[in-house]
Amino acid sequence: MEYKLLDGKATAAQMKQEMAEEVAQIKANGGKVPHLAAILVGHDGGSETYVANKVKTCEEIGFKSSLIRYEADVTEEELLRKVHELNNDPDVDGFIVQLPLPKHISEQKIIEAIDYRKDVDGFHPINVGRMAIGLPCFVSATPAGILELLKRYNIETQGKHCVVLGRSNIVGKPMATLMVQKAYPGDCTVTVCHSRSKNLKEMCRQADIIIVALGVPEFLTGDMVKEGAVVVDVGTTRVPDATRKSGFRLSGDVKFDEVAPKCSYISPVPGGVGPMTIISLMRNTLLAGKKAIYK
């Protein structure tokens, strides 16, 4: 089968252009430019890269951005103080605390301390709850990015069987919730599979759409996919690779060369879901700046 790539890089570039035009219009009309703040704790390589990309994308769209750094030994109290300060700063429209945090800090406590009206990551229980019952909210960036990708490629979802591999709070659970909503993309019959699932291969072989978010390199193999399926690969694991200058390559959760020939559409790694995640955070920031969701 001749597959088509779900090109997240190209789609994100197009969305970036659309948002940059909108921000230019806001500026021209004397409106307030959206302001995203990010808190980064410690020096985790992955987090550093993510935050640098977010700040860069902000600048390219024309947002204002602030980066607030702390060493890994920052106390929970000090971090909570900063969160409250950002909650009360009228110039900051949205902010994120880059996860993971050091072990001595409760991530849940920090997430719940963020004002849900500024929670552009979409992790606050109020945003998650509103999403579950189909109310306007900030949808977390990766699931929002995947929905946008499906929409822009006109992937049919109504009545389709969607299998979500993984049940994390950041991807698996919200993805399943969104794909089952009365909406487009949505209206799917959804099965959530995970490490305790039995008959996993049989489940996957029935799926019209498979969204893989396990963090297990090359987990999904050719024999798990039926002809014509749509496969979205959320995995990004650094795998040692001596031939690369960096010493590693990014591997998805899908064994691409085996799975792709059976697909109608498939997202690559890198260049699929990754760029969509960052651009979706930007879209949440724009919505926050316009007070489009919470007045």
KARA-V863901 format. One record per backbone hydrogen bond with DSSP energy under -1.0 kcal/mol. CO is the residue of the C=O (numbers start at 1). NH is the residue of the N-H. E is the energy in kcal/mol with one decimal. If there is no record, write none. Layout:
co->CO nh->NH e->E
co->CO nh->NH e->E
This chain:
co->4 nh->266 e->-2.0
co->5 nh->7 e->-1.3
co->6 nh->8 e->-1.2
co->7 nh->11 e->-2.0
co->8 nh->12 e->-2.8
co->9 nh->13 e->-1.9
co->10 nh->14 e->-2.0
co->11 nh->15 e->-2.3
co->12 nh->16 e->-2.5
co->13 nh->17 e->-2.0
co->14 nh->18 e->-2.1
co->15 nh->19 e->-2.5
co->16 nh->20 e->-2.7
co->17 nh->21 e->-2.1
co->18 nh->22 e->-1.8
co->19 nh->23 e->-2.8
co->20 nh->24 e->-2.3
co->21 nh->25 e->-1.8
co->22 nh->26 e->-2.2
co->23 nh->27 e->-2.7
co->24 nh->28 e->-2.5
co->25 nh->29 e->-1.8
co->26 nh->31 e->-3.1
co->27 nh->30 e->-2.2
co->34 nh->64 e->-2.8
co->35 nh->93 e->-1.6
co->35 nh->94 e->-1.9
co->36 nh->66 e->-2.0
co->37 nh->96 e->-2.1
co->38 nh->68 e->-3.2
co->39 nh->98 e->-2.6
co->40 nh->70 e->-2.4
co->44 nh->48 e->-2.8
co->45 nh->49 e->-2.1
co->46 nh->50 e->-2.6
co->47 nh->51 e->-2.9
co->48 nh->52 e->-2.5
co->49 nh->53 e->-2.4
co->50 nh->54 e->-2.2
co->51 nh->55 e->-2.6
co->52 nh->56 e->-2.3
co->53 nh->57 e->-2.5
co->54 nh->58 e->-2.2
co->55 nh->59 e->-2.0
co->56 nh->60 e->-2.2
co->57 nh->61 e->-2.0
co->58 nh->62 e->-1.8
co->58 nh->63 e->-2.3
co->64 nh->36 e->-2.6
co->66 nh->38 e->-2.6
co->68 nh->40 e->-2.9
co->70 nh->42 e->-3.0
co->71 nh->74 e->-1.7
co->75 nh->79 e->-2.0
co->76 nh->80 e->-2.6
co->77 nh->81 e->-2.3
co->78 nh->82 e->-1.8
co->79 nh->83 e->-2.3
co->80 nh->84 e->-2.4
co->81 nh->85 e->-2.1
co->82 nh->86 e->-2.5
co->83 nh->87 e->-2.4
co->84 nh->88 e->-1.7
co->89 nh->92 e->-1.3
co->94 nh->37 e->-2.1
co->96 nh->39 e->-2.6
co->102 nh->105 e->-2.1
co->106 nh->110 e->-1.9
co->107 nh->111 e->-2.9
co->108 nh->112 e->-2.5
co->109 nh->113 e->-1.0
co->115 nh->118 e->-2.7
co->118 nh->95 e->-2.4
co->118 nh->120 e->-2.0
co->119 nh->122 e->-1.6
co->124 nh->128 e->-2.6
co->125 nh->129 e->-2.8
co->126 nh->130 e->-2.5
co->127 nh->131 e->-2.3
co->128 nh->132 e->-2.0
co->129 nh->133 e->-1.4
co->130 nh->135 e->-3.1
co->131 nh->134 e->-1.3
co->140 nh->144 e->-2.3
co->141 nh->145 e->-2.5
co->142 nh->146 e->-2.3
co->143 nh->147 e->-2.5
co->144 nh->148 e->-2.1
co->145 nh->149 e->-2.1
co->146 nh->150 e->-2.5
co->147 nh->151 e->-2.4
co->148 nh->152 e->-2.8
co->149 nh->153 e->-1.3
co->150 nh->155 e->-2.7
co->151 nh->154 e->-1.6
co->157 nh->160 e->-2.3
co->160 nh->189 e->-2.9
co->161 nh->208 e->-2.5
co->161 nh->209 e->-2.1
co->162 nh->191 e->-2.5
co->163 nh->211 e->-2.7
co->164 nh->193 e->-3.1
co->165 nh->213 e->-2.9
co->168 nh->173 e->-2.7
co->171 nh->175 e->-2.6
co->172 nh->176 e->-2.2
co->173 nh->177 e->-2.3
co->174 nh->178 e->-2.5
co->175 nh->179 e->-2.4
co->179 nh->188 e->-2.8
co->181 nh->183 e->-1.8
co->181 nh->187 e->-2.8
co->187 nh->159 e->-3.2
co->189 nh->162 e->-3.0
co->191 nh->164 e->-2.9
co->193 nh->166 e->-3.3
co->194 nh->197 e->-2.1
co->199 nh->203 e->-2.2
co->200 nh->204 e->-2.5
co->201 nh->205 e->-2.2
co->203 nh->206 e->-1.1
co->204 nh->207 e->-1.5
co->208 nh->230 e->-2.8
co->209 nh->163 e->-2.9
co->210 nh->232 e->-3.1
co->211 nh->165 e->-3.1
co->212 nh->234 e->-2.8
co->216 nh->219 e->-1.4
co->220 nh->255 e->-2.9
co->221 nh->224 e->-2.3
co->222 nh->225 e->-1.3
co->226 nh->229 e->-1.6
co->229 nh->264 e->-2.4
co->229 nh->265 e->-1.0
co->230 nh->210 e->-3.0
co->231 nh->267 e->-1.8
co->232 nh->212 e->-2.9
co->237 nh->251 e->-2.9
co->239 nh->249 e->-2.7
co->241 nh->244 e->-1.6
co->247 nh->241 e->-2.4
co->249 nh->239 e->-3.2
co->251 nh->237 e->-2.6
co->252 nh->218 e->-2.3
co->253 nh->220 e->-2.9
co->254 nh->256 e->-1.8
co->255 nh->258 e->-1.1
co->255 nh->259 e->-2.4
co->256 nh->260 e->-3.1
co->259 nh->262 e->-2.0
co->260 nh->263 e->-1.8
co->262 nh->228 e->-3.2
co->264 nh->4 e->-2.2
co->265 nh->231 e->-2.4
co->266 nh->6 e->-2.5
co->271 nh->8 e->-1.1
co->271 nh->9 e->-1.7
co->273 nh->277 e->-1.8
co->274 nh->278 e->-1.5
co->275 nh->279 e->-1.9
co->276 nh->280 e->-1.8
co->277 nh->281 e->-1.6
co->278 nh->282 e->-1.7
co->279 nh->283 e->-2.1
co->280 nh->284 e->-2.3
co->281 nh->285 e->-2.0
co->282 nh->286 e->-2.4
co->283 nh->287 e->-2.5
co->284 nh->288 e->-2.4
co->285 nh->289 e->-2.7
co->286 nh->290 e->-2.2
co->287 nh->292 e->-2.8
co->288 nh->291 e->-1.0
